[in-house]
């Protein structure tokens, strides 16, 4: 019976406590990242009562407007304000100054961060750098405290050595040969700017890595320590799960915009949402999004439970989130028609942020290939099973 209860907890919706956490986070993130008005589910009552996370309201400010500086600097004041919400220490144990939240809690929280389009290395700081500093112990406590205050920026790169805001980061987690290394950003050498569709997301790529060595001053802390796994996961897998949760929030915000517009826009004397050609597209997008939300939630619960299949579940979740965003992107842009392609409508904020995150921590096609190879390798050593009996 207990087994069934645990299984139900992993497959069904978040708890009431996590719903309150999501609502509080949505409110805090909306205050720290306000934006222009636009038709949303909050304005139109478009979000059905289906167990989805709460609506955060209007479109956040993405900094992406006509005449915006594509090479604009990192907004440290906004980052410090974000740190004031205690978000950056969500995955850090309480004894180290954090909130000590579980991985499923982090999934709920990060989805709301994506819903609010929080800029900067949010996923990298919460999911990768802060837990790595906490796991390294007391010698790194001052660096961790600076990160939680917002005085220090942490970032991480994926398998292509690409990551956000590397030019202002104090420490960067880099996956190297099966282990994660915590580099002092000053030791990384040259970095190259990578153009993105979203001007509020500042992406860079490392052009190379320095040699790993000890501390030249003779101190106890090495220059490039190995970051121990957290919850049994390396930085790449943690970043991948965090990015999937963030992308869910982006897709959810995008879908709310599409539903809201379908209720407001009228054609032939009726809201366009009354026509099946529009309604069915939005329903298809909603179903795909809910499927991805279940996959990401289940992967977070697998990590928390120490399930050996957690790494496979994370890849499944990442693929599902990227696929859901692609589906929501396609349908909601079509629902908006010509206005969806303009600067005047806030839709472009979610479209561009989602496109940036869909390319982070592996493209969908690459992850699908990787996932297939993992599953084939897992069953390669098993004896062949009996074919199912035909039911005719």
C-alpha positions as a LaTeX table, in Angstrom:
\begin{tabular}{lrrr}
\hline
Residue & $x$ (\AA) & $y$ (\AA) & $z$ (\AA) \\
\hline
Unk1 & 0.00 & 0.00 & 0.00 \\
Unk2 & 2.83 & 2.35 & 0.86 \\
Unk3 & 4.39 & 1.55 & $-2.52$ \\
Unk4 & 1.19 & 2.59 & $-4.30$ \\
Unk5 & 1.02 & 5.81 & $-2.26$ \\
Unk6 & 4.60 & 6.73 & $-3.16$ \\
Unk7 & 3.94 & 5.94 & $-6.81$ \\
Unk8 & 0.82 & 8.11 & $-6.78$ \\
Unk9 & 2.76 & 10.97 & $-5.22$ \\
Unk10 & 5.28 & 10.75 & $-8.06$ \\
Unk11 & 2.74 & 10.55 & $-10.87$ \\
Unk12 & 0.07 & 13.01 & $-9.74$ \\
Unk13 & 0.11 & 16.76 & $-9.08$ \\
Unk14 & 2.26 & 18.73 & $-6.60$ \\
Unk15 & 1.21 & 18.89 & $-2.96$ \\
Unk16 & $-0.79$ & 21.74 & $-1.42$ \\
Unk17 & 2.38 & 23.03 & 0.22 \\
Unk18 & 4.14 & 23.14 & $-3.15$ \\
Unk19 & 1.17 & 24.99 & $-4.63$ \\
Unk20 & 1.55 & 27.65 & $-1.94$ \\
Unk21 & 5.28 & 27.77 & $-2.69$ \\
Unk22 & 4.54 & 28.28 & $-6.39$ \\
Unk23 & 2.00 & 31.03 & $-5.66$ \\
Unk24 & 4.42 & 32.87 & $-3.36$ \\
Unk25 & 7.22 & 32.52 & $-5.90$ \\
Unk26 & 5.00 & 33.78 & $-8.73$ \\
Unk27 & 4.12 & 36.87 & $-6.71$ \\
Unk28 & 7.74 & 37.56 & $-5.75$ \\
Unk29 & 9.03 & 37.06 & $-9.28$ \\
Unk30 & 6.33 & 39.30 & $-10.76$ \\
Unk31 & 7.44 & 42.10 & $-8.41$ \\
Unk32 & 11.12 & 41.65 & $-9.23$ \\
Unk33 & 10.55 & 41.48 & $-13.00$ \\
Unk34 & 7.55 & 43.70 & $-13.91$ \\
Unk35 & 6.62 & 44.23 & $-17.53$ \\
Unk36 & 4.25 & 45.69 & $-20.10$ \\
Unk37 & 0.56 & 44.94 & $-20.17$ \\
Unk38 & $-0.80$ & 42.40 & $-22.59$ \\
Unk39 & $-3.71$ & 39.96 & $-22.82$ \\
Unk40 & $-3.04$ & 37.18 & $-20.35$ \\
Unk41 & $-4.92$ & 34.45 & $-18.59$ \\
Unk42 & $-5.12$ & 36.64 & $-15.48$ \\
Unk43 & $-6.90$ & 39.33 & $-17.46$ \\
Unk44 & $-9.30$ & 36.96 & $-19.20$ \\
Unk45 & $-9.76$ & 34.05 & $-16.81$ \\
Unk46 & $-8.37$ & 31.82 & $-19.53$ \\
Unk47 & $-6.55$ & 29.23 & $-17.43$ \\
Unk48 & $-8.88$ & 26.33 & $-16.62$ \\
Unk49 & $-8.95$ & 24.85 & $-13.12$ \\
Unk50 & $-6.94$ & 21.78 & $-14.02$ \\
Unk51 & $-4.19$ & 21.62 & $-11.42$ \\
Unk52 & $-1.65$ & 23.71 & $-13.36$ \\
Unk53 & 0.56 & 26.14 & $-11.47$ \\
Unk54 & $-0.93$ & 29.61 & $-10.81$ \\
Unk55 & $-0.94$ & 32.34 & $-13.41$ \\
Unk56 & 1.54 & 35.18 & $-12.87$ \\
Unk57 & $-0.30$ & 37.79 & $-14.89$ \\
Unk58 & 1.13 & 40.21 & $-17.41$ \\
Unk59 & 4.17 & 39.75 & $-19.58$ \\
Unk60 & 7.46 & 40.37 & $-17.76$ \\
Unk61 & 10.02 & 42.84 & $-19.00$ \\
Unk62 & 12.49 & 41.00 & $-21.21$ \\
Unk63 & 14.48 & 44.09 & $-22.05$ \\
Unk64 & 13.82 & 43.28 & $-25.68$ \\
Unk65 & 12.31 & 46.38 & $-27.25$ \\
Unk66 & 12.95 & 48.50 & $-30.34$ \\
Unk67 & 16.29 & 50.22 & $-29.95$ \\
Unk68 & 17.44 & 48.00 & $-27.08$ \\
Unk69 & 21.19 & 47.51 & $-26.85$ \\
Unk70 & 21.92 & 43.90 & $-27.88$ \\
Unk71 & 25.26 & 44.16 & $-26.05$ \\
Unk72 & 23.73 & 45.60 & $-22.90$ \\
Unk73 & 25.44 & 44.91 & $-19.60$ \\
Unk74 & 24.39 & 42.59 & $-16.80$ \\
Unk75 & 21.81 & 44.19 & $-14.50$ \\
Unk76 & 23.40 & 43.71 & $-11.07$ \\
Unk77 & 20.69 & 45.67 & $-9.28$ \\
Unk78 & 17.99 & 43.33 & $-10.60$ \\
Unk79 & 20.15 & 40.32 & $-9.73$ \\
Unk80 & 20.59 & 41.56 & $-6.16$ \\
Unk81 & 16.83 & 42.08 & $-5.91$ \\
Unk82 & 16.30 & 38.52 & $-7.12$ \\
Unk83 & 18.75 & 37.27 & $-4.50$ \\
Unk84 & 16.60 & 39.05 & $-1.91$ \\
Unk85 & 13.81 & 36.54 & $-2.63$ \\
Unk86 & 16.14 & 33.73 & $-1.36$ \\
Unk87 & 15.70 & 31.99 & $-4.71$ \\
Unk88 & 19.45 & 31.51 & $-5.28$ \\
Unk89 & 19.77 & 29.41 & $-2.12$ \\
Unk90 & 16.76 & 27.21 & $-2.77$ \\
Unk91 & 18.86 & 24.03 & $-3.23$ \\
Unk92 & 21.40 & 24.87 & $-0.51$ \\
Unk93 & 21.00 & 23.09 & 2.87 \\
Unk94 & 19.61 & 25.22 & 5.68 \\
Unk95 & 22.78 & 24.79 & 7.75 \\
Unk96 & 24.69 & 26.47 & 4.90 \\
Unk97 & 22.33 & 29.44 & 4.72 \\
Unk98 & 19.87 & 28.19 & 2.09 \\
Unk99 & 16.26 & 27.04 & 2.01 \\
Unk100 & 17.02 & 23.31 & 1.80 \\
Unk101 & 14.27 & 22.58 & $-0.70$ \\
Unk102 & 13.86 & 19.17 & $-2.31$ \\
Unk103 & 14.30 & 18.57 & $-6.03$ \\
Unk104 & 10.51 & 18.45 & $-6.67$ \\
Unk105 & 10.23 & 21.79 & $-4.84$ \\
Unk106 & 12.95 & 23.18 & $-7.10$ \\
Unk107 & 11.03 & 22.01 & $-10.17$ \\
Unk108 & 7.92 & 23.89 & $-9.00$ \\
Unk109 & 9.96 & 27.00 & $-8.16$ \\
Unk110 & 11.94 & 27.02 & $-11.40$ \\
Unk111 & 8.80 & 26.66 & $-13.50$ \\
Unk112 & 7.54 & 29.90 & $-11.96$ \\
Unk113 & 10.88 & 31.55 & $-12.73$ \\
Unk114 & 10.39 & 30.61 & $-16.38$ \\
Unk115 & 6.78 & 31.79 & $-16.27$ \\
Unk116 & 8.07 & 35.21 & $-15.15$ \\
Unk117 & 10.94 & 35.15 & $-17.69$ \\
Unk118 & 13.54 & 35.88 & $-15.00$ \\
Unk119 & 16.74 & 36.84 & $-16.85$ \\
Unk120 & 20.30 & 35.84 & $-16.07$ \\
Unk121 & 21.90 & 32.57 & $-14.99$ \\
Unk122 & 18.95 & 31.62 & $-12.78$ \\
Unk123 & 18.98 & 27.89 & $-13.56$ \\
Unk124 & 22.78 & 27.66 & $-13.39$ \\
Unk125 & 22.98 & 29.46 & $-10.04$ \\
Unk126 & 20.13 & 27.57 & $-8.35$ \\
Unk127 & 20.67 & 24.08 & $-9.72$ \\
Unk128 & 24.42 & 23.86 & $-10.31$ \\
Unk129 & 26.73 & 26.47 & $-8.76$ \\
Unk130 & 25.13 & 27.03 & $-5.34$ \\
Unk131 & 24.84 & 23.28 & $-4.56$ \\
Unk132 & 28.43 & 22.76 & $-5.76$ \\
Unk133 & 29.77 & 25.48 & $-3.44$ \\
Unk134 & 27.75 & 24.07 & $-0.53$ \\
Unk135 & 29.06 & 20.55 & $-1.19$ \\
Unk136 & 32.68 & 21.75 & $-1.16$ \\
Unk137 & 32.41 & 22.55 & 2.52 \\
Unk138 & 33.58 & 25.32 & 4.91 \\
Unk139 & 36.53 & 26.62 & 2.80 \\
Unk140 & 34.00 & 27.79 & 0.22 \\
Unk141 & 31.46 & 29.24 & 2.68 \\
Unk142 & 32.43 & 32.90 & 1.96 \\
Unk143 & 31.95 & 32.37 & $-1.79$ \\
Unk144 & 28.61 & 30.67 & $-1.18$ \\
Unk145 & 27.44 & 33.51 & 1.09 \\
Unk146 & 28.41 & 36.07 & $-1.57$ \\
Unk147 & 26.47 & 34.10 & $-4.18$ \\
Unk148 & 23.34 & 33.94 & $-2.00$ \\
Unk149 & 23.53 & 37.70 & $-1.35$ \\
Unk150 & 23.77 & 38.40 & $-5.05$ \\
Unk151 & 27.27 & 39.92 & $-4.74$ \\
Unk152 & 28.74 & 37.03 & $-6.73$ \\
Unk153 & 27.31 & 35.63 & $-9.97$ \\
Unk154 & 27.59 & 31.92 & $-10.67$ \\
Unk155 & 27.17 & 30.25 & $-14.03$ \\
Unk156 & 27.69 & 26.91 & $-15.76$ \\
Unk157 & 28.24 & 25.66 & $-19.28$ \\
Unk158 & 26.75 & 22.71 & $-21.14$ \\
Unk159 & 28.55 & 20.09 & $-23.20$ \\
Unk160 & 29.30 & 22.66 & $-25.93$ \\
Unk161 & 30.97 & 24.97 & $-23.35$ \\
Unk162 & 28.16 & 27.48 & $-23.80$ \\
Unk163 & 26.55 & 29.27 & $-20.86$ \\
Unk164 & 24.91 & 32.54 & $-19.79$ \\
Unk165 & 26.65 & 35.64 & $-18.42$ \\
Unk166 & 30.14 & 34.12 & $-18.33$ \\
Unk167 & 31.67 & 37.60 & $-18.57$ \\
Unk168 & 30.39 & 38.62 & $-15.12$ \\
Unk169 & 30.51 & 35.25 & $-13.35$ \\
Unk170 & 32.72 & 34.71 & $-10.34$ \\
Unk171 & 32.70 & 30.91 & $-10.62$ \\
Unk172 & 31.73 & 28.65 & $-13.49$ \\
Unk173 & 30.97 & 24.92 & $-13.31$ \\
Unk174 & 32.34 & 23.07 & $-16.33$ \\
Unk175 & 31.67 & 19.37 & $-17.12$ \\
Unk176 & 35.02 & 17.80 & $-18.06$ \\
Unk177 & 35.52 & 14.10 & $-18.74$ \\
Unk178 & 32.87 & 12.72 & $-16.42$ \\
Unk179 & 33.58 & 15.17 & $-13.58$ \\
Unk180 & 32.51 & 18.74 & $-12.87$ \\
Unk181 & 35.14 & 21.38 & $-12.26$ \\
Unk182 & 34.48 & 24.63 & $-10.43$ \\
Unk183 & 36.59 & 27.22 & $-12.21$ \\
Unk184 & 37.38 & 30.68 & $-10.98$ \\
Unk185 & 36.08 & 32.73 & $-13.90$ \\
Unk186 & 39.32 & 34.73 & $-13.97$ \\
Unk187 & 41.18 & 31.52 & $-14.90$ \\
Unk188 & 38.96 & 30.60 & $-17.84$ \\
Unk189 & 40.67 & 32.73 & $-20.46$ \\
Unk190 & 38.95 & 34.15 & $-23.56$ \\
Unk191 & 35.22 & 33.80 & $-24.06$ \\
Unk192 & 33.21 & 34.48 & $-27.20$ \\
Unk193 & 29.80 & 36.15 & $-27.32$ \\
Unk194 & 27.08 & 33.95 & $-28.84$ \\
Unk195 & 24.17 & 35.84 & $-30.42$ \\
Unk196 & 20.69 & 34.84 & $-29.26$ \\
Unk197 & 17.20 & 35.84 & $-30.32$ \\
Unk198 & 16.47 & 37.07 & $-26.80$ \\
Unk199 & 18.49 & 40.19 & $-26.03$ \\
Unk200 & 17.93 & 39.82 & $-22.29$ \\
Unk201 & 19.77 & 36.47 & $-22.36$ \\
Unk202 & 23.52 & 37.08 & $-22.66$ \\
Unk203 & 25.10 & 33.89 & $-23.93$ \\
Unk204 & 28.82 & 33.10 & $-24.22$ \\
Unk205 & 31.03 & 30.19 & $-25.16$ \\
Unk206 & 34.42 & 29.22 & $-23.71$ \\
Unk207 & 37.11 & 29.08 & $-26.37$ \\
Unk208 & 39.17 & 26.64 & $-24.30$ \\
Unk209 & 39.94 & 25.43 & $-20.80$ \\
Unk210 & 43.11 & 26.04 & $-18.77$ \\
Unk211 & 45.10 & 23.18 & $-17.26$ \\
Unk212 & 43.87 & 21.83 & $-13.95$ \\
Unk213 & 46.33 & 22.58 & $-11.18$ \\
Unk214 & 46.81 & 23.32 & $-7.51$ \\
Unk215 & 46.72 & 26.63 & $-5.72$ \\
Unk216 & 49.89 & 28.61 & $-6.64$ \\
Unk217 & 49.75 & 30.45 & $-3.31$ \\
Unk218 & 50.07 & 27.22 & $-1.38$ \\
Unk219 & 46.57 & 27.46 & 0.14 \\
Unk220 & 44.35 & 24.57 & 1.05 \\
Unk221 & 41.79 & 25.25 & $-1.68$ \\
Unk222 & 42.77 & 24.10 & $-5.18$ \\
Unk223 & 42.33 & 26.45 & $-8.13$ \\
Unk224 & 40.04 & 24.00 & $-9.96$ \\
Unk225 & 38.35 & 21.72 & $-7.45$ \\
Unk226 & 36.12 & 18.86 & $-8.48$ \\
Unk227 & 32.52 & 19.67 & $-7.66$ \\
Unk228 & 31.00 & 16.60 & $-5.97$ \\
Unk229 & 27.70 & 15.27 & $-7.31$ \\
Unk230 & 24.56 & 16.62 & $-5.64$ \\
Unk231 & 21.60 & 14.27 & $-5.24$ \\
Unk232 & 23.67 & 11.76 & $-7.20$ \\
Unk233 & 23.77 & 14.01 & $-10.27$ \\
Unk234 & 26.48 & 15.93 & $-12.06$ \\
Unk235 & 26.12 & 19.55 & $-13.09$ \\
Unk236 & 25.06 & 18.69 & $-16.64$ \\
Unk237 & 22.10 & 16.58 & $-15.51$ \\
Unk238 & 21.07 & 19.08 & $-12.84$ \\
Unk239 & 21.24 & 21.92 & $-15.34$ \\
Unk240 & 19.28 & 19.88 & $-17.86$ \\
Unk241 & 16.45 & 19.22 & $-15.38$ \\
Unk242 & 16.40 & 22.84 & $-14.22$ \\
Unk243 & 16.32 & 24.11 & $-17.80$ \\
Unk244 & 13.43 & 21.74 & $-18.58$ \\
Unk245 & 11.44 & 23.13 & $-15.62$ \\
Unk246 & 12.21 & 26.70 & $-16.70$ \\
Unk247 & 11.14 & 25.93 & $-20.27$ \\
Unk248 & 7.85 & 24.55 & $-18.93$ \\
Unk249 & 7.16 & 27.93 & $-17.34$ \\
Unk250 & 7.98 & 29.75 & $-20.56$ \\
Unk251 & 5.64 & 27.49 & $-22.53$ \\
Unk252 & 2.92 & 27.93 & $-19.89$ \\
Unk253 & 3.16 & 31.72 & $-20.15$ \\
Unk254 & 3.08 & 31.51 & $-23.92$ \\
Unk255 & $-0.01$ & 29.30 & $-23.87$ \\
Unk256 & $-1.78$ & 31.69 & $-21.46$ \\
Unk257 & $-1.13$ & 34.48 & $-23.95$ \\
Unk258 & $-2.59$ & 32.37 & $-26.76$ \\
Unk259 & $-5.72$ & 31.44 & $-24.77$ \\
Unk260 & $-6.23$ & 35.01 & $-23.63$ \\
Unk261 & $-5.94$ & 36.36 & $-27.17$ \\
Unk262 & $-8.33$ & 33.72 & $-28.54$ \\
Unk263 & $-10.95$ & 34.93 & $-26.05$ \\
Unk264 & $-10.41$ & 38.61 & $-26.83$ \\
Unk265 & $-10.01$ & 38.66 & $-30.61$ \\
Unk266 & $-13.28$ & 38.56 & $-32.51$ \\
Unk267 & $-13.94$ & 37.57 & $-36.10$ \\
Unk268 & $-17.35$ & 37.21 & $-37.79$ \\
Unk269 & $-18.93$ & 38.50 & $-34.60$ \\
Unk270 & $-17.51$ & 35.74 & $-32.37$ \\
Unk271 & $-14.29$ & 35.24 & $-30.37$ \\
Unk272 & $-11.84$ & 33.27 & $-32.53$ \\
Unk273 & $-11.54$ & 30.72 & $-29.73$ \\
Unk274 & $-15.08$ & 29.62 & $-30.52$ \\
Unk275 & $-13.91$ & 28.16 & $-33.83$ \\
Unk276 & $-12.72$ & 24.56 & $-33.72$ \\
Unk277 & $-9.72$ & 25.27 & $-35.95$ \\
Unk278 & $-8.36$ & 27.58 & $-33.23$ \\
Unk279 & $-9.70$ & 25.77 & $-30.19$ \\
Unk280 & $-8.26$ & 22.39 & $-31.14$ \\
Unk281 & $-4.80$ & 23.85 & $-31.73$ \\
Unk282 & $-4.76$ & 25.30 & $-28.23$ \\
Unk283 & $-6.03$ & 22.05 & $-26.73$ \\
Unk284 & $-3.28$ & 20.10 & $-28.53$ \\
Unk285 & $-0.70$ & 22.51 & $-27.14$ \\
Unk286 & $-2.17$ & 22.22 & $-23.64$ \\
Unk287 & $-2.10$ & 18.40 & $-23.73$ \\
Unk288 & 1.54 & 18.42 & $-24.87$ \\
Unk289 & 2.44 & 20.86 & $-22.10$ \\
Unk290 & 0.74 & 18.77 & $-19.41$ \\
Unk291 & 2.51 & 15.66 & $-20.65$ \\
Unk292 & 5.84 & 17.48 & $-20.37$ \\
Unk293 & 4.96 & 18.80 & $-16.92$ \\
Unk294 & 4.30 & 15.24 & $-15.74$ \\
Unk295 & 7.62 & 14.07 & $-17.20$ \\
Unk296 & 9.60 & 16.86 & $-15.52$ \\
Unk297 & 7.80 & 16.38 & $-12.21$ \\
Unk298 & 8.35 & 12.62 & $-12.33$ \\
Unk299 & 12.07 & 13.11 & $-13.10$ \\
Unk300 & 12.41 & 15.42 & $-10.10$ \\
Unk301 & 10.73 & 12.83 & $-7.87$ \\
Unk302 & 13.03 & 10.11 & $-9.26$ \\
Unk303 & 16.06 & 12.20 & $-8.32$ \\
Unk304 & 14.70 & 12.84 & $-4.83$ \\
Unk305 & 14.01 & 9.11 & $-4.36$ \\
Unk306 & 17.52 & 8.15 & $-5.53$ \\
Unk307 & 16.10 & 6.09 & $-8.39$ \\
Unk308 & 18.89 & 4.61 & $-10.58$ \\
Unk309 & 16.81 & 5.51 & $-13.65$ \\
Unk310 & 16.84 & 9.23 & $-12.75$ \\
Unk311 & 19.39 & 10.15 & $-15.43$ \\
Unk312 & 17.24 & 8.54 & $-18.12$ \\
Unk313 & 14.15 & 10.25 & $-16.69$ \\
Unk314 & 15.90 & 13.62 & $-16.88$ \\
Unk315 & 16.65 & 13.13 & $-20.57$ \\
Unk316 & 13.03 & 12.13 & $-21.16$ \\
Unk317 & 11.88 & 15.23 & $-19.29$ \\
Unk318 & 14.20 & 17.49 & $-21.28$ \\
Unk319 & 12.99 & 16.05 & $-24.59$ \\
Unk320 & 9.35 & 16.39 & $-23.50$ \\
Unk321 & 9.81 & 20.01 & $-22.39$ \\
Unk322 & 11.52 & 20.99 & $-25.64$ \\
Unk323 & 8.84 & 19.25 & $-27.67$ \\
Unk324 & 6.07 & 20.93 & $-25.67$ \\
Unk325 & 7.58 & 24.36 & $-26.20$ \\
Unk326 & 7.85 & 23.74 & $-29.94$ \\
Unk327 & 4.17 & 22.74 & $-30.07$ \\
Unk328 & 3.00 & 25.70 & $-27.97$ \\
Unk329 & 5.24 & 28.08 & $-29.92$ \\
Unk330 & 3.83 & 26.97 & $-33.27$ \\
Unk331 & 0.15 & 27.07 & $-32.32$ \\
Unk332 & 0.14 & 30.23 & $-30.20$ \\
Unk333 & 2.00 & 32.23 & $-32.80$ \\
Unk334 & $-0.55$ & 31.15 & $-35.41$ \\
Unk335 & $-3.45$ & 32.03 & $-33.09$ \\
Unk336 & $-2.11$ & 35.58 & $-32.72$ \\
Unk337 & $-1.80$ & 36.03 & $-36.48$ \\
Unk338 & 0.02 & 39.16 & $-37.65$ \\
Unk339 & 0.13 & 40.86 & $-34.22$ \\
Unk340 & 2.20 & 37.99 & $-32.86$ \\
Unk341 & 5.10 & 38.93 & $-35.13$ \\
Unk342 & 5.31 & 42.54 & $-33.93$ \\
Unk343 & 7.19 & 44.37 & $-31.19$ \\
Unk344 & 3.94 & 45.87 & $-29.90$ \\
Unk345 & 2.72 & 42.57 & $-28.48$ \\
Unk346 & 4.57 & 40.93 & $-25.54$ \\
Unk347 & 4.33 & 37.48 & $-27.15$ \\
Unk348 & 7.84 & 37.75 & $-28.56$ \\
Unk349 & 9.29 & 37.71 & $-25.03$ \\
Unk350 & 8.20 & 34.13 & $-24.42$ \\
Unk351 & 8.96 & 33.04 & $-27.98$ \\
Unk352 & 12.56 & 34.23 & $-27.84$ \\
Unk353 & 13.30 & 33.12 & $-24.29$ \\
Unk354 & 11.92 & 29.69 & $-25.09$ \\
Unk355 & 14.01 & 29.42 & $-28.25$ \\
Unk356 & 17.12 & 30.25 & $-26.22$ \\
Unk357 & 16.40 & 27.62 & $-23.56$ \\
Unk358 & 15.36 & 25.00 & $-26.11$ \\
Unk359 & 18.94 & 25.11 & $-27.40$ \\
Unk360 & 20.53 & 24.93 & $-23.93$ \\
Unk361 & 21.89 & 21.67 & $-22.47$ \\
Unk362 & 21.50 & 19.82 & $-25.74$ \\
Unk363 & 19.24 & 20.08 & $-28.76$ \\
Unk364 & 16.16 & 17.90 & $-28.76$ \\
Unk365 & 17.43 & 15.72 & $-31.62$ \\
Unk366 & 20.72 & 15.12 & $-29.81$ \\
Unk367 & 18.99 & 14.21 & $-26.57$ \\
Unk368 & 16.63 & 11.82 & $-28.35$ \\
Unk369 & 19.65 & 10.06 & $-29.90$ \\
Unk370 & 21.42 & 9.96 & $-26.53$ \\
Unk371 & 18.29 & 8.62 & $-24.86$ \\
Unk372 & 17.90 & 5.87 & $-27.46$ \\
Unk373 & 21.51 & 4.77 & $-27.00$ \\
Unk374 & 21.10 & 4.67 & $-23.21$ \\
Unk375 & 17.97 & 2.54 & $-23.42$ \\
Unk376 & 19.49 & 0.17 & $-25.99$ \\
Unk377 & 22.60 & $-0.26$ & $-23.84$ \\
Unk378 & 20.40 & $-1.01$ & $-20.83$ \\
Unk379 & 18.51 & $-3.83$ & $-22.53$ \\
Unk380 & 21.48 & $-5.20$ & $-24.49$ \\
Unk381 & 22.53 & $-7.55$ & $-21.69$ \\
Unk382 & 19.08 & $-8.87$ & $-20.92$ \\
Unk383 & 17.80 & $-12.19$ & $-22.26$ \\
Unk384 & 15.17 & $-11.87$ & $-24.96$ \\
Unk385 & 11.65 & $-11.82$ & $-23.57$ \\
Unk386 & 8.63 & $-13.67$ & $-24.83$ \\
Unk387 & 6.57 & $-11.79$ & $-27.40$ \\
Unk388 & 3.14 & $-10.64$ & $-26.21$ \\
Unk389 & 0.22 & $-12.91$ & $-27.02$ \\
Unk390 & $-2.06$ & $-11.54$ & $-29.73$ \\
Unk391 & $-5.49$ & $-10.45$ & $-28.52$ \\
Unk392 & $-7.67$ & $-11.28$ & $-31.47$ \\
\hline
\end{tabular}
